[in-house]
């Protein structure tokens, strides 16, 4: 934990997802969650702020070295009249290309208080293999 | 002295120089304007951003506070002013790690806001679920809508 008690947090609007012009059919906004990613010798850890996403609304997928994070937010109660709207709500989506070889079997993902943590352990380094060249 | 290629078709020397200065000033202004827009987009007010809603009986305040320990939140209401205080910590700094991305903010926050109608402060309830704080504030009797029967 970093001691940051003296520092004040600035309010930032959520970043709308850059879809390159492709819209969602529902017209609902989607957001790119802010992340921390760090690497140790054992593996990579991805932490993403996804407020409003329950565990059952979460999908984490690693395919062809692309990590895909998708979070679906719970719907807000409908019978309320909005007075002030400073933040928008919508699903979260973000993808990362991983350069490290990841042990797919041991990936774990958990979400607590709207924060997703994905732990991606690295594969054991490949044993050096001597290749004998046979002269013909 | 540098030599410029002659570009100002039809413009005599001094006028071309003015044209060049004008283009330069325009590029400076457009850079400044972009900077202001970026600032506006990223900074909208005091953390946390809140949404306020109501139904006939209550006011509802919601705020996105991912990763904040609900036990550390300090919520108080005095008259019609609601104050929310707390702090957010981010993990990862405790060991030798190599950060690839560091986008999540940490720090303390304090926000006060004036509620749009009178509420019953003693009946306020607060809940925290999936990183979202919801404060339910029943309206005071005088702030509720009264159905008035029309005598015929």
Interface residues (C-beta under 8 A of the other chain):
Chain A: X1 X2 X4 X5 X6 X7 X8 X9 X10 X11 X12 X13 X34 X35 X36 X37 X38 X39 X40 X44 X45 X47 X49 X50 X51 X52 X53 X54 X74 X79 X80 X81 X82 X83 X84 X85 X86 X87 X111 X113 X114 X115
Chain B: X41 X42 X43 X44 X45 X46 X47 X48 X49 X50 X51 X52 X53 X54 X55 X59 X60 X64 X65 X66 X67 X68 X69 X70 X87 X88 X89 X90 X91 X92 X93 X94 X95 X96 X97 X98 X99 X100 X101 X102 X103 X104 X105 X106 X107 X108 X109 X110 X116 X128 X130 X131 X132
